[in-house]
Amino acid sequence: MNRARVILATLTAVAGAGAVMLAGAPNAGAGVGVAICNQAAWCTVTASGDVTQTASQLAIGNVSAGTGLAVTQINLGQGQVGGLILGGSLRGTCAWSQYQRDWATPKGDVLANCPTAPLDTAEYVANGGSAVWSGCFPRCFGGVPMRYDRRCGTHRRVFCYSRNCEEYANFFPWTPGAHPVDAVRSTSRHRLDVRYLARYGDFQNNHPYYLVRDTGVAHGAGNWVFISGNACGVVVGPPGSYYSEPRHE
């Protein structure tokens, strides 16, 4: 698609938990400002700018520093911006910022079009959107912690991984052609907070992939990443909510 000829999407603003939406009419030929990822290495993007029963601020990938986001949506309550990613592996994808502070103030004038509705959780999470580990340890949305454990999966040990493996910035969990790209590092036995199991496995070998937060990596350096369940020897136990660190860790 020639993005230079796409009509500007409706601007939306969500204020607080009431999700009040202010919509303006589409304006042919009008443009939107471009926000630039200002982090040291990576800015994480999410599927939604708000939290609901069917869509939430689950990370779906990362864009590298300096990448532009054509801002077509603003969530005032969560302090996030959404729009069209203009470069890198996710170029052409509509997504939300994980944090508004990760992006410089929008400038310039480009044409872009992105839907205002959030993506449904089932579009990128396995088991109809239910394969989410939503525990509040160590904080809400952090997921359930897994630790490197050579005896992972034995003697009732759950929520663990047994082999160091590659972490990837992107996996495209919403498409049957899902495949890891943008390798960033080895796990180095870091503790990982597992957030969800991707809806699709790697199309090349059908291996499952998980979205995790690497607690040994600073924000802005690519701390939300995808890992292979097979390559890491991941054991996560059943999905659900856990409010304390799991036993047998």
C-alpha positions in Angstrom: 0.0 0.0 0.0 1.2 3.5 -0.8 1.1 5.1 2.7 1.5 8.6 1.1 -2.1 8.3 -0.2 -3.8 6.8 2.8 -6.6 8.9 4.5 -5.9 10.1 8.1 -7.5 7.8 10.7 -10.0 9.1 13.2 -8.2 10.7 16.2 -9.3 9.1 19.5 -8.7 10.1 23.0 -9.5 7.9 26.0 -9.9 9.7 29.3 -9.5 7.6 32.5 -11.3 4.3 33.3 -14.5 5.6 31.7 -13.0 5.2 28.3 -14.7 8.4 26.9 -13.8 8.6 23.2 -13.6 11.9 21.4 -13.8 11.3 17.6 -13.1 13.8 14.8 -14.2 13.3 11.3 -11.6 11.8 8.8 -9.9 14.6 6.9 -8.6 13.6 3.4 -5.2 14.9 2.8 -4.5 15.9 6.4 -1.4 14.5 8.2 -0.4 13.6 11.7 2.8 14.2 13.7 5.6 11.6 14.0 7.0 10.6 17.4 10.5 9.1 17.5 11.6 6.3 19.8 14.0 8.0 22.2 15.2 5.0 24.2 18.8 3.7 24.1 18.0 0.6 22.1 14.4 -0.4 21.9 10.8 0.9 22.5 8.2 -1.8 23.3 4.9 -1.6 21.6 1.6 -3.1 22.7 -1.7 -4.2 21.2 -3.9 -1.7 23.1 -3.6 1.6 24.8 -6.1 0.5 27.5 -7.0 -2.4 29.7 -10.2 -4.3 29.1 -11.5 -7.9 29.5 -10.6 -8.7 25.8 -7.6 -6.4 25.2 -4.8 -5.1 27.4 -1.4 -3.6 27.3 0.4 -6.8 26.4 3.6 -6.3 24.6 3.6 -7.5 21.0 7.0 -6.4 19.9 9.7 -3.8 19.8 11.0 -1.0 17.5 14.6 0.2 17.5 15.8 3.6 18.7 15.1 6.3 16.2 12.0 4.6 14.7 9.1 6.9 13.9 5.5 6.3 15.0 2.8 8.3 13.0 0.5 9.2 15.9 -3.1 8.7 15.1 -4.5 7.9 18.6 -3.9 9.2 22.1 -5.0 7.5 25.3 -5.1 10.2 28.0 -5.9 7.9 30.8 -2.9 5.6 30.3 -0.6 8.2 28.9 0.0 6.3 25.7 0.2 7.1 22.0 -0.8 4.8 19.1 -0.3 4.8 15.4 1.6 3.5 12.4 5.1 2.2 12.8 7.2 3.7 10.0 10.4 1.6 10.0 12.1 -1.7 11.0 10.7 -5.2 11.2 7.3 -3.9 12.3 7.0 -1.3 9.6 3.3 -0.9 8.6 2.0 -2.3 11.9 -0.5 -0.3 13.9 0.4 -0.4 17.6 0.5 1.5 20.9 3.5 2.7 22.9 4.2 0.9 26.1 5.0 4.2 27.7 4.4 7.7 26.3 7.7 8.8 27.7 9.5 6.5 25.4 8.6 8.7 22.5 9.6 12.3 21.7 6.8 14.9 21.1 5.2 14.3 17.7 6.5 16.6 15.0 6.2 16.9 11.3 3.3 16.0 9.0 2.7 12.6 7.4 -0.3 10.6 6.2 -1.2 7.5 8.1 -4.2 5.2 8.8 -4.7 3.0 11.8 -7.9 1.5 13.3 -9.1 3.0 16.6 -10.3 -0.3 18.1 -7.9 -2.3 20.2 -6.8 -5.7 19.1 -8.6 -8.6 20.8 -6.4 -10.7 23.1 -7.2 -13.8 21.1 -5.5 -12.4 18.1 -2.0 -12.8 19.6 -2.4 -15.0 22.7 -2.8 -18.8 22.5 -5.8 -20.9 23.7 -8.3 -18.3 22.5 -6.6 -15.5 24.4 -6.5 -17.4 27.8 -2.8 -18.4 27.8 -1.8 -15.3 29.9 0.3 -15.4 33.1 -1.1 -12.3 34.8 0.3 -12.6 38.3 1.2 -9.5 40.2 4.7 -10.6 41.4 6.8 -8.6 41.5 4.3 -6.1 40.1 1.1 -6.2 38.1 1.5 -7.0 34.4 5.0 -8.4 35.2 3.9 -12.0 34.8 5.1 -15.1 36.7 8.9 -15.4 37.3 10.9 -18.3 35.8 14.4 -19.0 37.0 17.2 -20.8 35.3 17.2 -24.3 36.9 19.2 -27.3 35.6 16.5 -29.5 37.1 13.7 -27.6 35.5 10.5 -29.7 35.2 11.6 -32.3 37.7 10.6 -32.9 41.3 7.6 -30.6 41.1 9.7 -27.7 39.8 7.5 -25.3 37.8 8.0 -21.8 36.4 11.5 -22.4 35.3 13.8 -22.8 32.3 16.7 -25.2 31.9 18.8 -23.8 29.1 20.2 -20.4 28.1 18.6 -19.3 24.8 18.3 -16.5 22.4 16.0 -13.5 23.1 14.3 -11.9 20.2 12.8 -8.4 19.9 10.0 -9.5 17.6 8.0 -12.6 16.7 4.7 -11.5 15.1 2.5 -13.5 17.5 -0.7 -12.6 15.6 0.2 -14.2 12.2 0.4 -17.9 11.1 3.8 -16.8 9.6 5.2 -16.1 13.0 9.0 -16.3 13.2 11.6 -14.7 15.5 13.6 -11.8 14.2 15.9 -9.1 15.7 17.9 -11.3 18.0 19.1 -9.2 21.0 21.0 -11.4 23.5 21.3 -14.7 25.4 19.3 -15.1 28.5 22.5 -15.4 30.6 20.5 -17.2 33.3 18.4 -14.0 34.0 15.1 -14.4 35.8 12.3 -14.0 33.3 8.7 -13.0 33.9 6.5 -14.9 31.5 3.5 -12.9 30.2 1.8 -15.0 27.6 2.2 -17.9 25.1 2.0 -16.6 21.5 -1.0 -17.7 19.6 1.1 -19.2 16.8 4.3 -21.2 17.0 7.3 -20.6 14.7 6.0 -21.4 11.2 9.3 -23.2 10.4 9.2 -25.8 13.2 6.0 -25.1 15.2 8.0 -24.4 18.4 6.0 -22.4 21.0 7.2 -18.9 21.8 6.6 -16.9 25.0 6.6 -13.1 25.6 8.7 -12.5 28.7 10.2 -9.6 30.6 13.9 -10.1 31.2 14.4 -8.7 34.7 18.2 -8.5 34.2 17.8 -5.9 31.4 17.0 -2.2 31.8 13.9 -0.5 30.4 14.7 0.8 26.9 17.4 -1.9 26.3 14.9 -4.5 25.1 13.6 -6.0 28.3 10.3 -7.4 26.8 11.4 -10.2 24.5 10.3 -13.5 22.9 11.9 -16.8 23.7 11.5 -20.3 22.3 9.9 -22.8 24.7 11.9 -25.6 23.1 15.3 -23.8 23.0 15.0 -22.7 26.6 13.4 -25.8 28.1 10.6 -23.7 29.5 8.2 -25.1 32.1 5.6 -22.5 33.1 2.7 -24.5 34.7 -0.9 -23.6 34.0 -1.7 -20.0 33.1 -3.6 -17.8 35.6 -3.0 -15.4 38.4 -0.3 -15.8 41.0 0.1 -13.3 43.8 3.3 -14.7 45.4 6.5 -16.2 44.0 5.7 -19.8 43.0 7.1 -22.5 45.2 9.8 -24.9 44.1 11.5 -22.1 42.2 
